[in-house]
Amino acid sequence: MLTQRDFSVTEPFFDTYERHPHAIKLVFHWLQMIFIKIFGYHIFFLRLLSLLFSLASLYVFFLLGEKIFSSSKIALFITIILSLDLQYIYASHFARQEVMILFIMMFSLYILLRKEGQHTYTIDLIIGTTLGLGIGIHPNSFIAALAIGSFYLVLLWKGKIRWKNLLLLILVVALFASLFIVLSFSMDKSFLGHYQESGQKFGVHKSISEKLLNIGRFYKNIYLGKSVTYYMPHVKFQLILFALCFILTLAWLMKKKNHRDFHIKGITLVLLFIHLGMVIIGRYNVTSILFIFPFIYLLVAHVFIHITRHTSKLFLLLMIITLAGTSLHIPRYSSTYDQYINSIAPYVPREEKVLSNLNTQYYFRGDNLFDYRNLQFMKEQGISFEDYIASRKIKYILYYDEIDYIYEKNPIYNGVYGDVSSYYQDMQDFLHKKCQRVHSFTNSTYGTNISRLIDKKPWGISIFKVVGK
């Protein structure tokens, strides 16, 4: 996009892997382009974007806690605890959009509550614009819109706003949605059909009953830390604490009322609507678990306040437990990204075309990188491995021993590169007959994309130069 100055360009490292342009992530890509333009194309600076949004989210979370509990002390406690949470730390440097959507949710909620009793249409316009811009960050902005809409319902029920306010919010978000849809059609005349096809690959088309059943599997995988390619933070303690505090909050809401109860009802409803959004979308990406963490911590604070007068001691205990858990479970990788790239750079010029793992994208320039995930589609396009290499004028192949492991375990890890058995033997023949091994090294961290196997063994990586015709 940046080099060609065209937002309709899709990733150059996917060619047989069919991609269709759309504007749903246009704002996110625009922010990335600004950072790349200023700082250069490096993984640190793209992760910096997530870090800045996470810091902004912490500040807004503090303000939100201060507003709900009328206490800077409690707000500071829960903000520190959230900042120490391993799940939050992970999301803060992941270079993905989840923490940005979280910021949109918390910022919108704070703006909504900042001036209770003085609600104006300007507030609706600000929140609607914020949620609307979120559409250009990630489709999960739908979850954010549902969550904020649920709090609007609570305010309506309490008589603090009118229906006109909710309708204005919906109108503004709908206008932004229409804008992004029009932009998407300008990039792809078959946008809706292609977007629907893309969603079907992730289970979006399944029935609501199937999606509801899958939410149990979603939480089970998070509790057990099961994921193929995403690192899963150890959050067993948090999930148990969250479930307990959610149940206690529901029990409290059924029995008692006080001046704070509408805030807590609203936060509880926000959590329910976040899950409703997940169910409607049906994708259940494990990274989206981040959305519940700040709001559940607000309920944790609410429970602590109501079960003891020694609230500070309880918060300090939770802070110590959270810090200890993070210190114990935070991954300490054996290799840095620069060390990984420095093992490749002396043998493969960054200007040469290469078949490699996508994690080398910050080294190879422009459209020189072809990702292994393309290979799964060669068969249906009627081309052989040799034809693929020749037609793309690929000069080097980075071969990962992980591929042998995936082939041996087929089909368990087909979610990594697709079904490698469809091209594995052709690739082996080509490597042995028409390539020359120029270097081999091991990297336990970046030699595999299977999250549970990272740093479990010295994964071999071989650099082959294509020499045959």
C-alpha positions, -999 to 999 in steps of 0.1 A, spaced: 0 0 0 27 24 10 51 17 -19 23 17 -45 2 44 -28 -29 24 -32 -52 12 -4 -67 -15 -26 -34 -34 -28 -34 -67 -9 -4 -84 7 22 -92 -20 34 -123 -1 1 -140 -8 -4 -147 -45 -21 -181 -49 -38 -174 -16 -67 -154 -29 -72 -120 -12 -97 -93 -20 -93 -57 -11 -117 -39 12 -117 -8 34 -127 -24 67 -91 -21 80 -82 11 62 -77 32 93 -54 6 108 -33 4 77 -32 42 75 -18 43 111 8 16 102 18 36 72 24 67 92 46 48 116 65 31 88 70 65 71 84 80 103 103 52 118 109 27 90 97 -9 84 107 -26 116 88 -49 139 96 -28 170 79 3 156 48 -15 144 45 -30 179 50 5 193 16 14 178 0 -12 200 19 -1 230 8 35 226 -28 24 224 -24 2 254 -10 31 275 -38 53 264 -63 25 273 -47 23 308 -52 61 313 -88 60 302 -94 29 324 -81 48 354 -105 77 346 -133 52 342 -126 35 375 -124 68 392 -158 78 378 -175 45 387 -161 41 422 -156 78 431 -121 69 443 -87 76 428 -72 50 451 -93 22 438 -90 33 403 -52 33 406 -52 -2 422 -71 -18 394 -52 1 367 -19 -12 381 -33 -47 383 -45 -45 347 -11 -32 335 6 -62 353 -17 -88 337 1 -110 313 -28 -110 288 -27 -72 287 10 -71 284 9 -95 256 -17 -75 237 3 -43 243 31 -54 219 13 -77 196 11 -53 166 -26 -63 162 -58 -44 164 -74 -58 196 -59 -33 219 -71 -5 196 -107 -18 197 -104 -20 235 -93 16 236 -123 26 215 -146 7 239 -132 23 271 -129 58 256 -165 57 244 -177 44 277 -158 71 296 -172 99 273 -207 85 280 -203 86 318 -181 116 321 -210 141 325 -239 122 339 -271 142 339 -257 166 313 -259 143 283 -259 162 250 -261 153 213 -224 162 210 -215 133 232 -235 110 209 -216 124 179 -182 119 196 -190 83 206 -206 75 172 -175 89 154 -152 69 176 -171 37 170 -174 45 133 -137 50 129 -133 16 146 -148 0 116 -117 10 97 -95 -8 123 -111 -42 126 -145 -60 121 -145 -66 159 -156 -29 161 -190 -45 159 -184 -59 193 -174 -25 206 -206 -10 191 -228 -36 208 -210 -31 241 -215 7 242 -250 3 228 -259 -19 258 -248 9 282 -270 33 263 -299 9 271 -291 11 308 -290 49 307 -323 49 289 -338 26 316 -325 50 343 -340 80 324 -306 97 320 -308 99 282 -336 98 256 -343 75 226 -331 103 203 -296 99 218 -294 62 210 -309 68 175 -283 95 168 -255 71 179 -269 44 156 -272 69 127 -236 81 130 -222 46 132 -244 36 103 -231 65 82 -195 54 89 -204 18 81 -219 30 48 -188 50 40 -165 20 45 -188 -2 24 -188 23 -4 -150 25 -3 -149 -13 -3 -170 -15 -34 -147 10 -51 -119 -14 -44 -138 -46 -53 -171 -46 -71 -179 -80 -56 -170 -69 -21 -200 -84 -3 -197 -117 -20 -160 -120 -14 -163 -108 22 -190 -134 29 -168 -161 14 -139 -149 36 -162 -151 67 -173 -186 59 -137 -198 62 -138 -188 99 -172 -202 107 -192 -170 105 -219 -187 85 -227 -213 112 -260 -213 130 -264 -194 163 -268 -227 182 -235 -239 168 -218 -206 177 -232 -208 213 -218 -243 217 -184 -231 205 -181 -204 232 -175 -232 257 -147 -246 236 -133 -210 232 -130 -206 270 -117 -242 275 -89 -235 250 -80 -202 267 -80 -219 302 -58 -247 289 -37 -223 268 -44 -243 236 -37 -225 203 -19 -236 172 -1 -204 161 -10 -178 187 9 -176 220 -16 -181 248 -8 -164 281 -13 -184 313 -46 -169 327 -61 -198 347 -61 -178 379 -77 -148 362 -105 -168 346 -114 -184 379 -114 -151 397 -134 -135 369 -161 -162 369 -164 -160 407 -167 -122 407 -192 -122 378 -214 -146 397 -211 -126 430 -219 -94 411 -251 -110 396 -262 -121 430 -255 -86 445 -275 -69 417 -305 -91 424 -305 -84 461 -294 -48 466 -296 -13 451 -275 18 458 -262 48 440 -236 28 421 -258 -1 410 -266 13 375 -228 16 368 -223 -20 378 -254 -31 359 -241 -13 329 -206 -30 331 -223 -64 336 -244 -58 305 -214 -46 285 -197 -80 293 -228 -99 282 -230 -79 250 -193 -84 243 -200 -121 244 -231 -117 223 -210 -99 197 -185 -128 197 -214 -153 193 -229 -134 164 -195 -131 146 -187 -167 155 -150 -166 148 -137 -169 184 -102 -157 178 -83 -163 211 -69 -128 210 -103 -113 215 -104 -125 251 -87 -92 258 -120 -73 255 -134 -87 287 -104 -81 310 -108 -44 319 -145 -47 325 -142 -78 346 -115 -61 367 -141 -34 374 -164 -61 387 -135 -75 408 -131 -41 424 -168 -39 430 -168 -73 448 -137 -64 469 -154 -32 481 -185 -52 492 -169 -82 509 -144 -65 532 -135 -32 548 -98 -40 542 -101 -33 505 -66 -20 501 -51 -52 515 -71 -73 491 -60 -52 462 -24 -54 473 -27 -92 475 -42 -94 440 -14 -71 427 12 -94 442 -4 -125 428 -8 -109 394 29 -97 394 41 -131 405 20 -149 379 33 -127 351 69 -130 363 66 -168 364 48 -173 331 60 -145 309 79 -161 279 117 -157 279 126 -164 244 161 -178 236 165 -157 205 157 -121 195 143 -113 161 175 -95 151 195 -126 159 172 -146 137 175 -122 108 213 -118 112 215 -156 106 198 -151 72 212 -118 60 248 -128 51 234 -156 27 203 -141 12 203 -105 -2 171 -88 8 165 -77 -28 162 -114 -40 130 -132 -43 125 -158 -17 101 -185 -5 101 -183 33 81 -181 65 61 -149 69 81 -140 100 109 -128 77 88 -101 62 106 -73 81 138 -82 63 129 -88 27 119 -58 7 86 -51 -12 72 -80 -30 102 -103 -28 88 -125 -1 64 -154 -10 48 -171 20 46 -209 25 8 -206 29 6 -200 -9 17 -236 -16 -15 -252 -3 -34 -237 -33 -10 -249 -61 -29 -281 -67 -63 -265 -73 -46 -240 -97 -29 -269 -116 7 -259 -110 36 -279 -96 61 -268 -70 87 -263 -97 64 -243 -118 56 -221 -88 93 -214 -81 100 -207 -118 70 -184 -124 78 -163 -94 115 -162 -102 123 -173 -67 161 -175 -61 162 -187 -25 142 -210 -4 143 -209 34 134 -244 45 122 -250 80 125 -284 97 91 -276 112 76 -285 78 89 -321 82 73 -322 117 40 -309 104 41 -335 75 47 -363 100 18 -352 122 -6 -345 93 -34 -334 95 -30 -320 131 -12 -288 122 -28 -281 88 -38 -247 103 -2 -235 100 6 -238 63 -24 -258 50 -21 -294 40 16 -297 33 12 -333 21 -2 -319 -12 32 -306 -21 57 -320 3 72 -347 -19 75 -323 -49 92 -298 -28 117 -324 -14 126 -335 -50 131 -299 -61 153 -291 -31 175 -322 -37 178 -319 -75 176 -282 -84 189 -264 -53 221 -260 -34 222 -257 4 243 -226 12 238 -224 50 220 -241 79 214 -228 114 190 -234 143 166 -211 160 144 -224 188 122 -193 188 116 -183 152 121 -217 137 85 -227 143 50 -211 141 35 -237 164 32 -218 197 35 -247 221 67 -258 205 85 -225 205 118 -229 224 112 -266 230 140 -277 207 166 -263 183 145 -260 151 167 -263 120 165 -238 92 183 -244 58 189 -218 31 188 -232 -4 198 -214 -36 179 -224 -67 205 -234 -93 186 -258 -116 163 -248 -145 
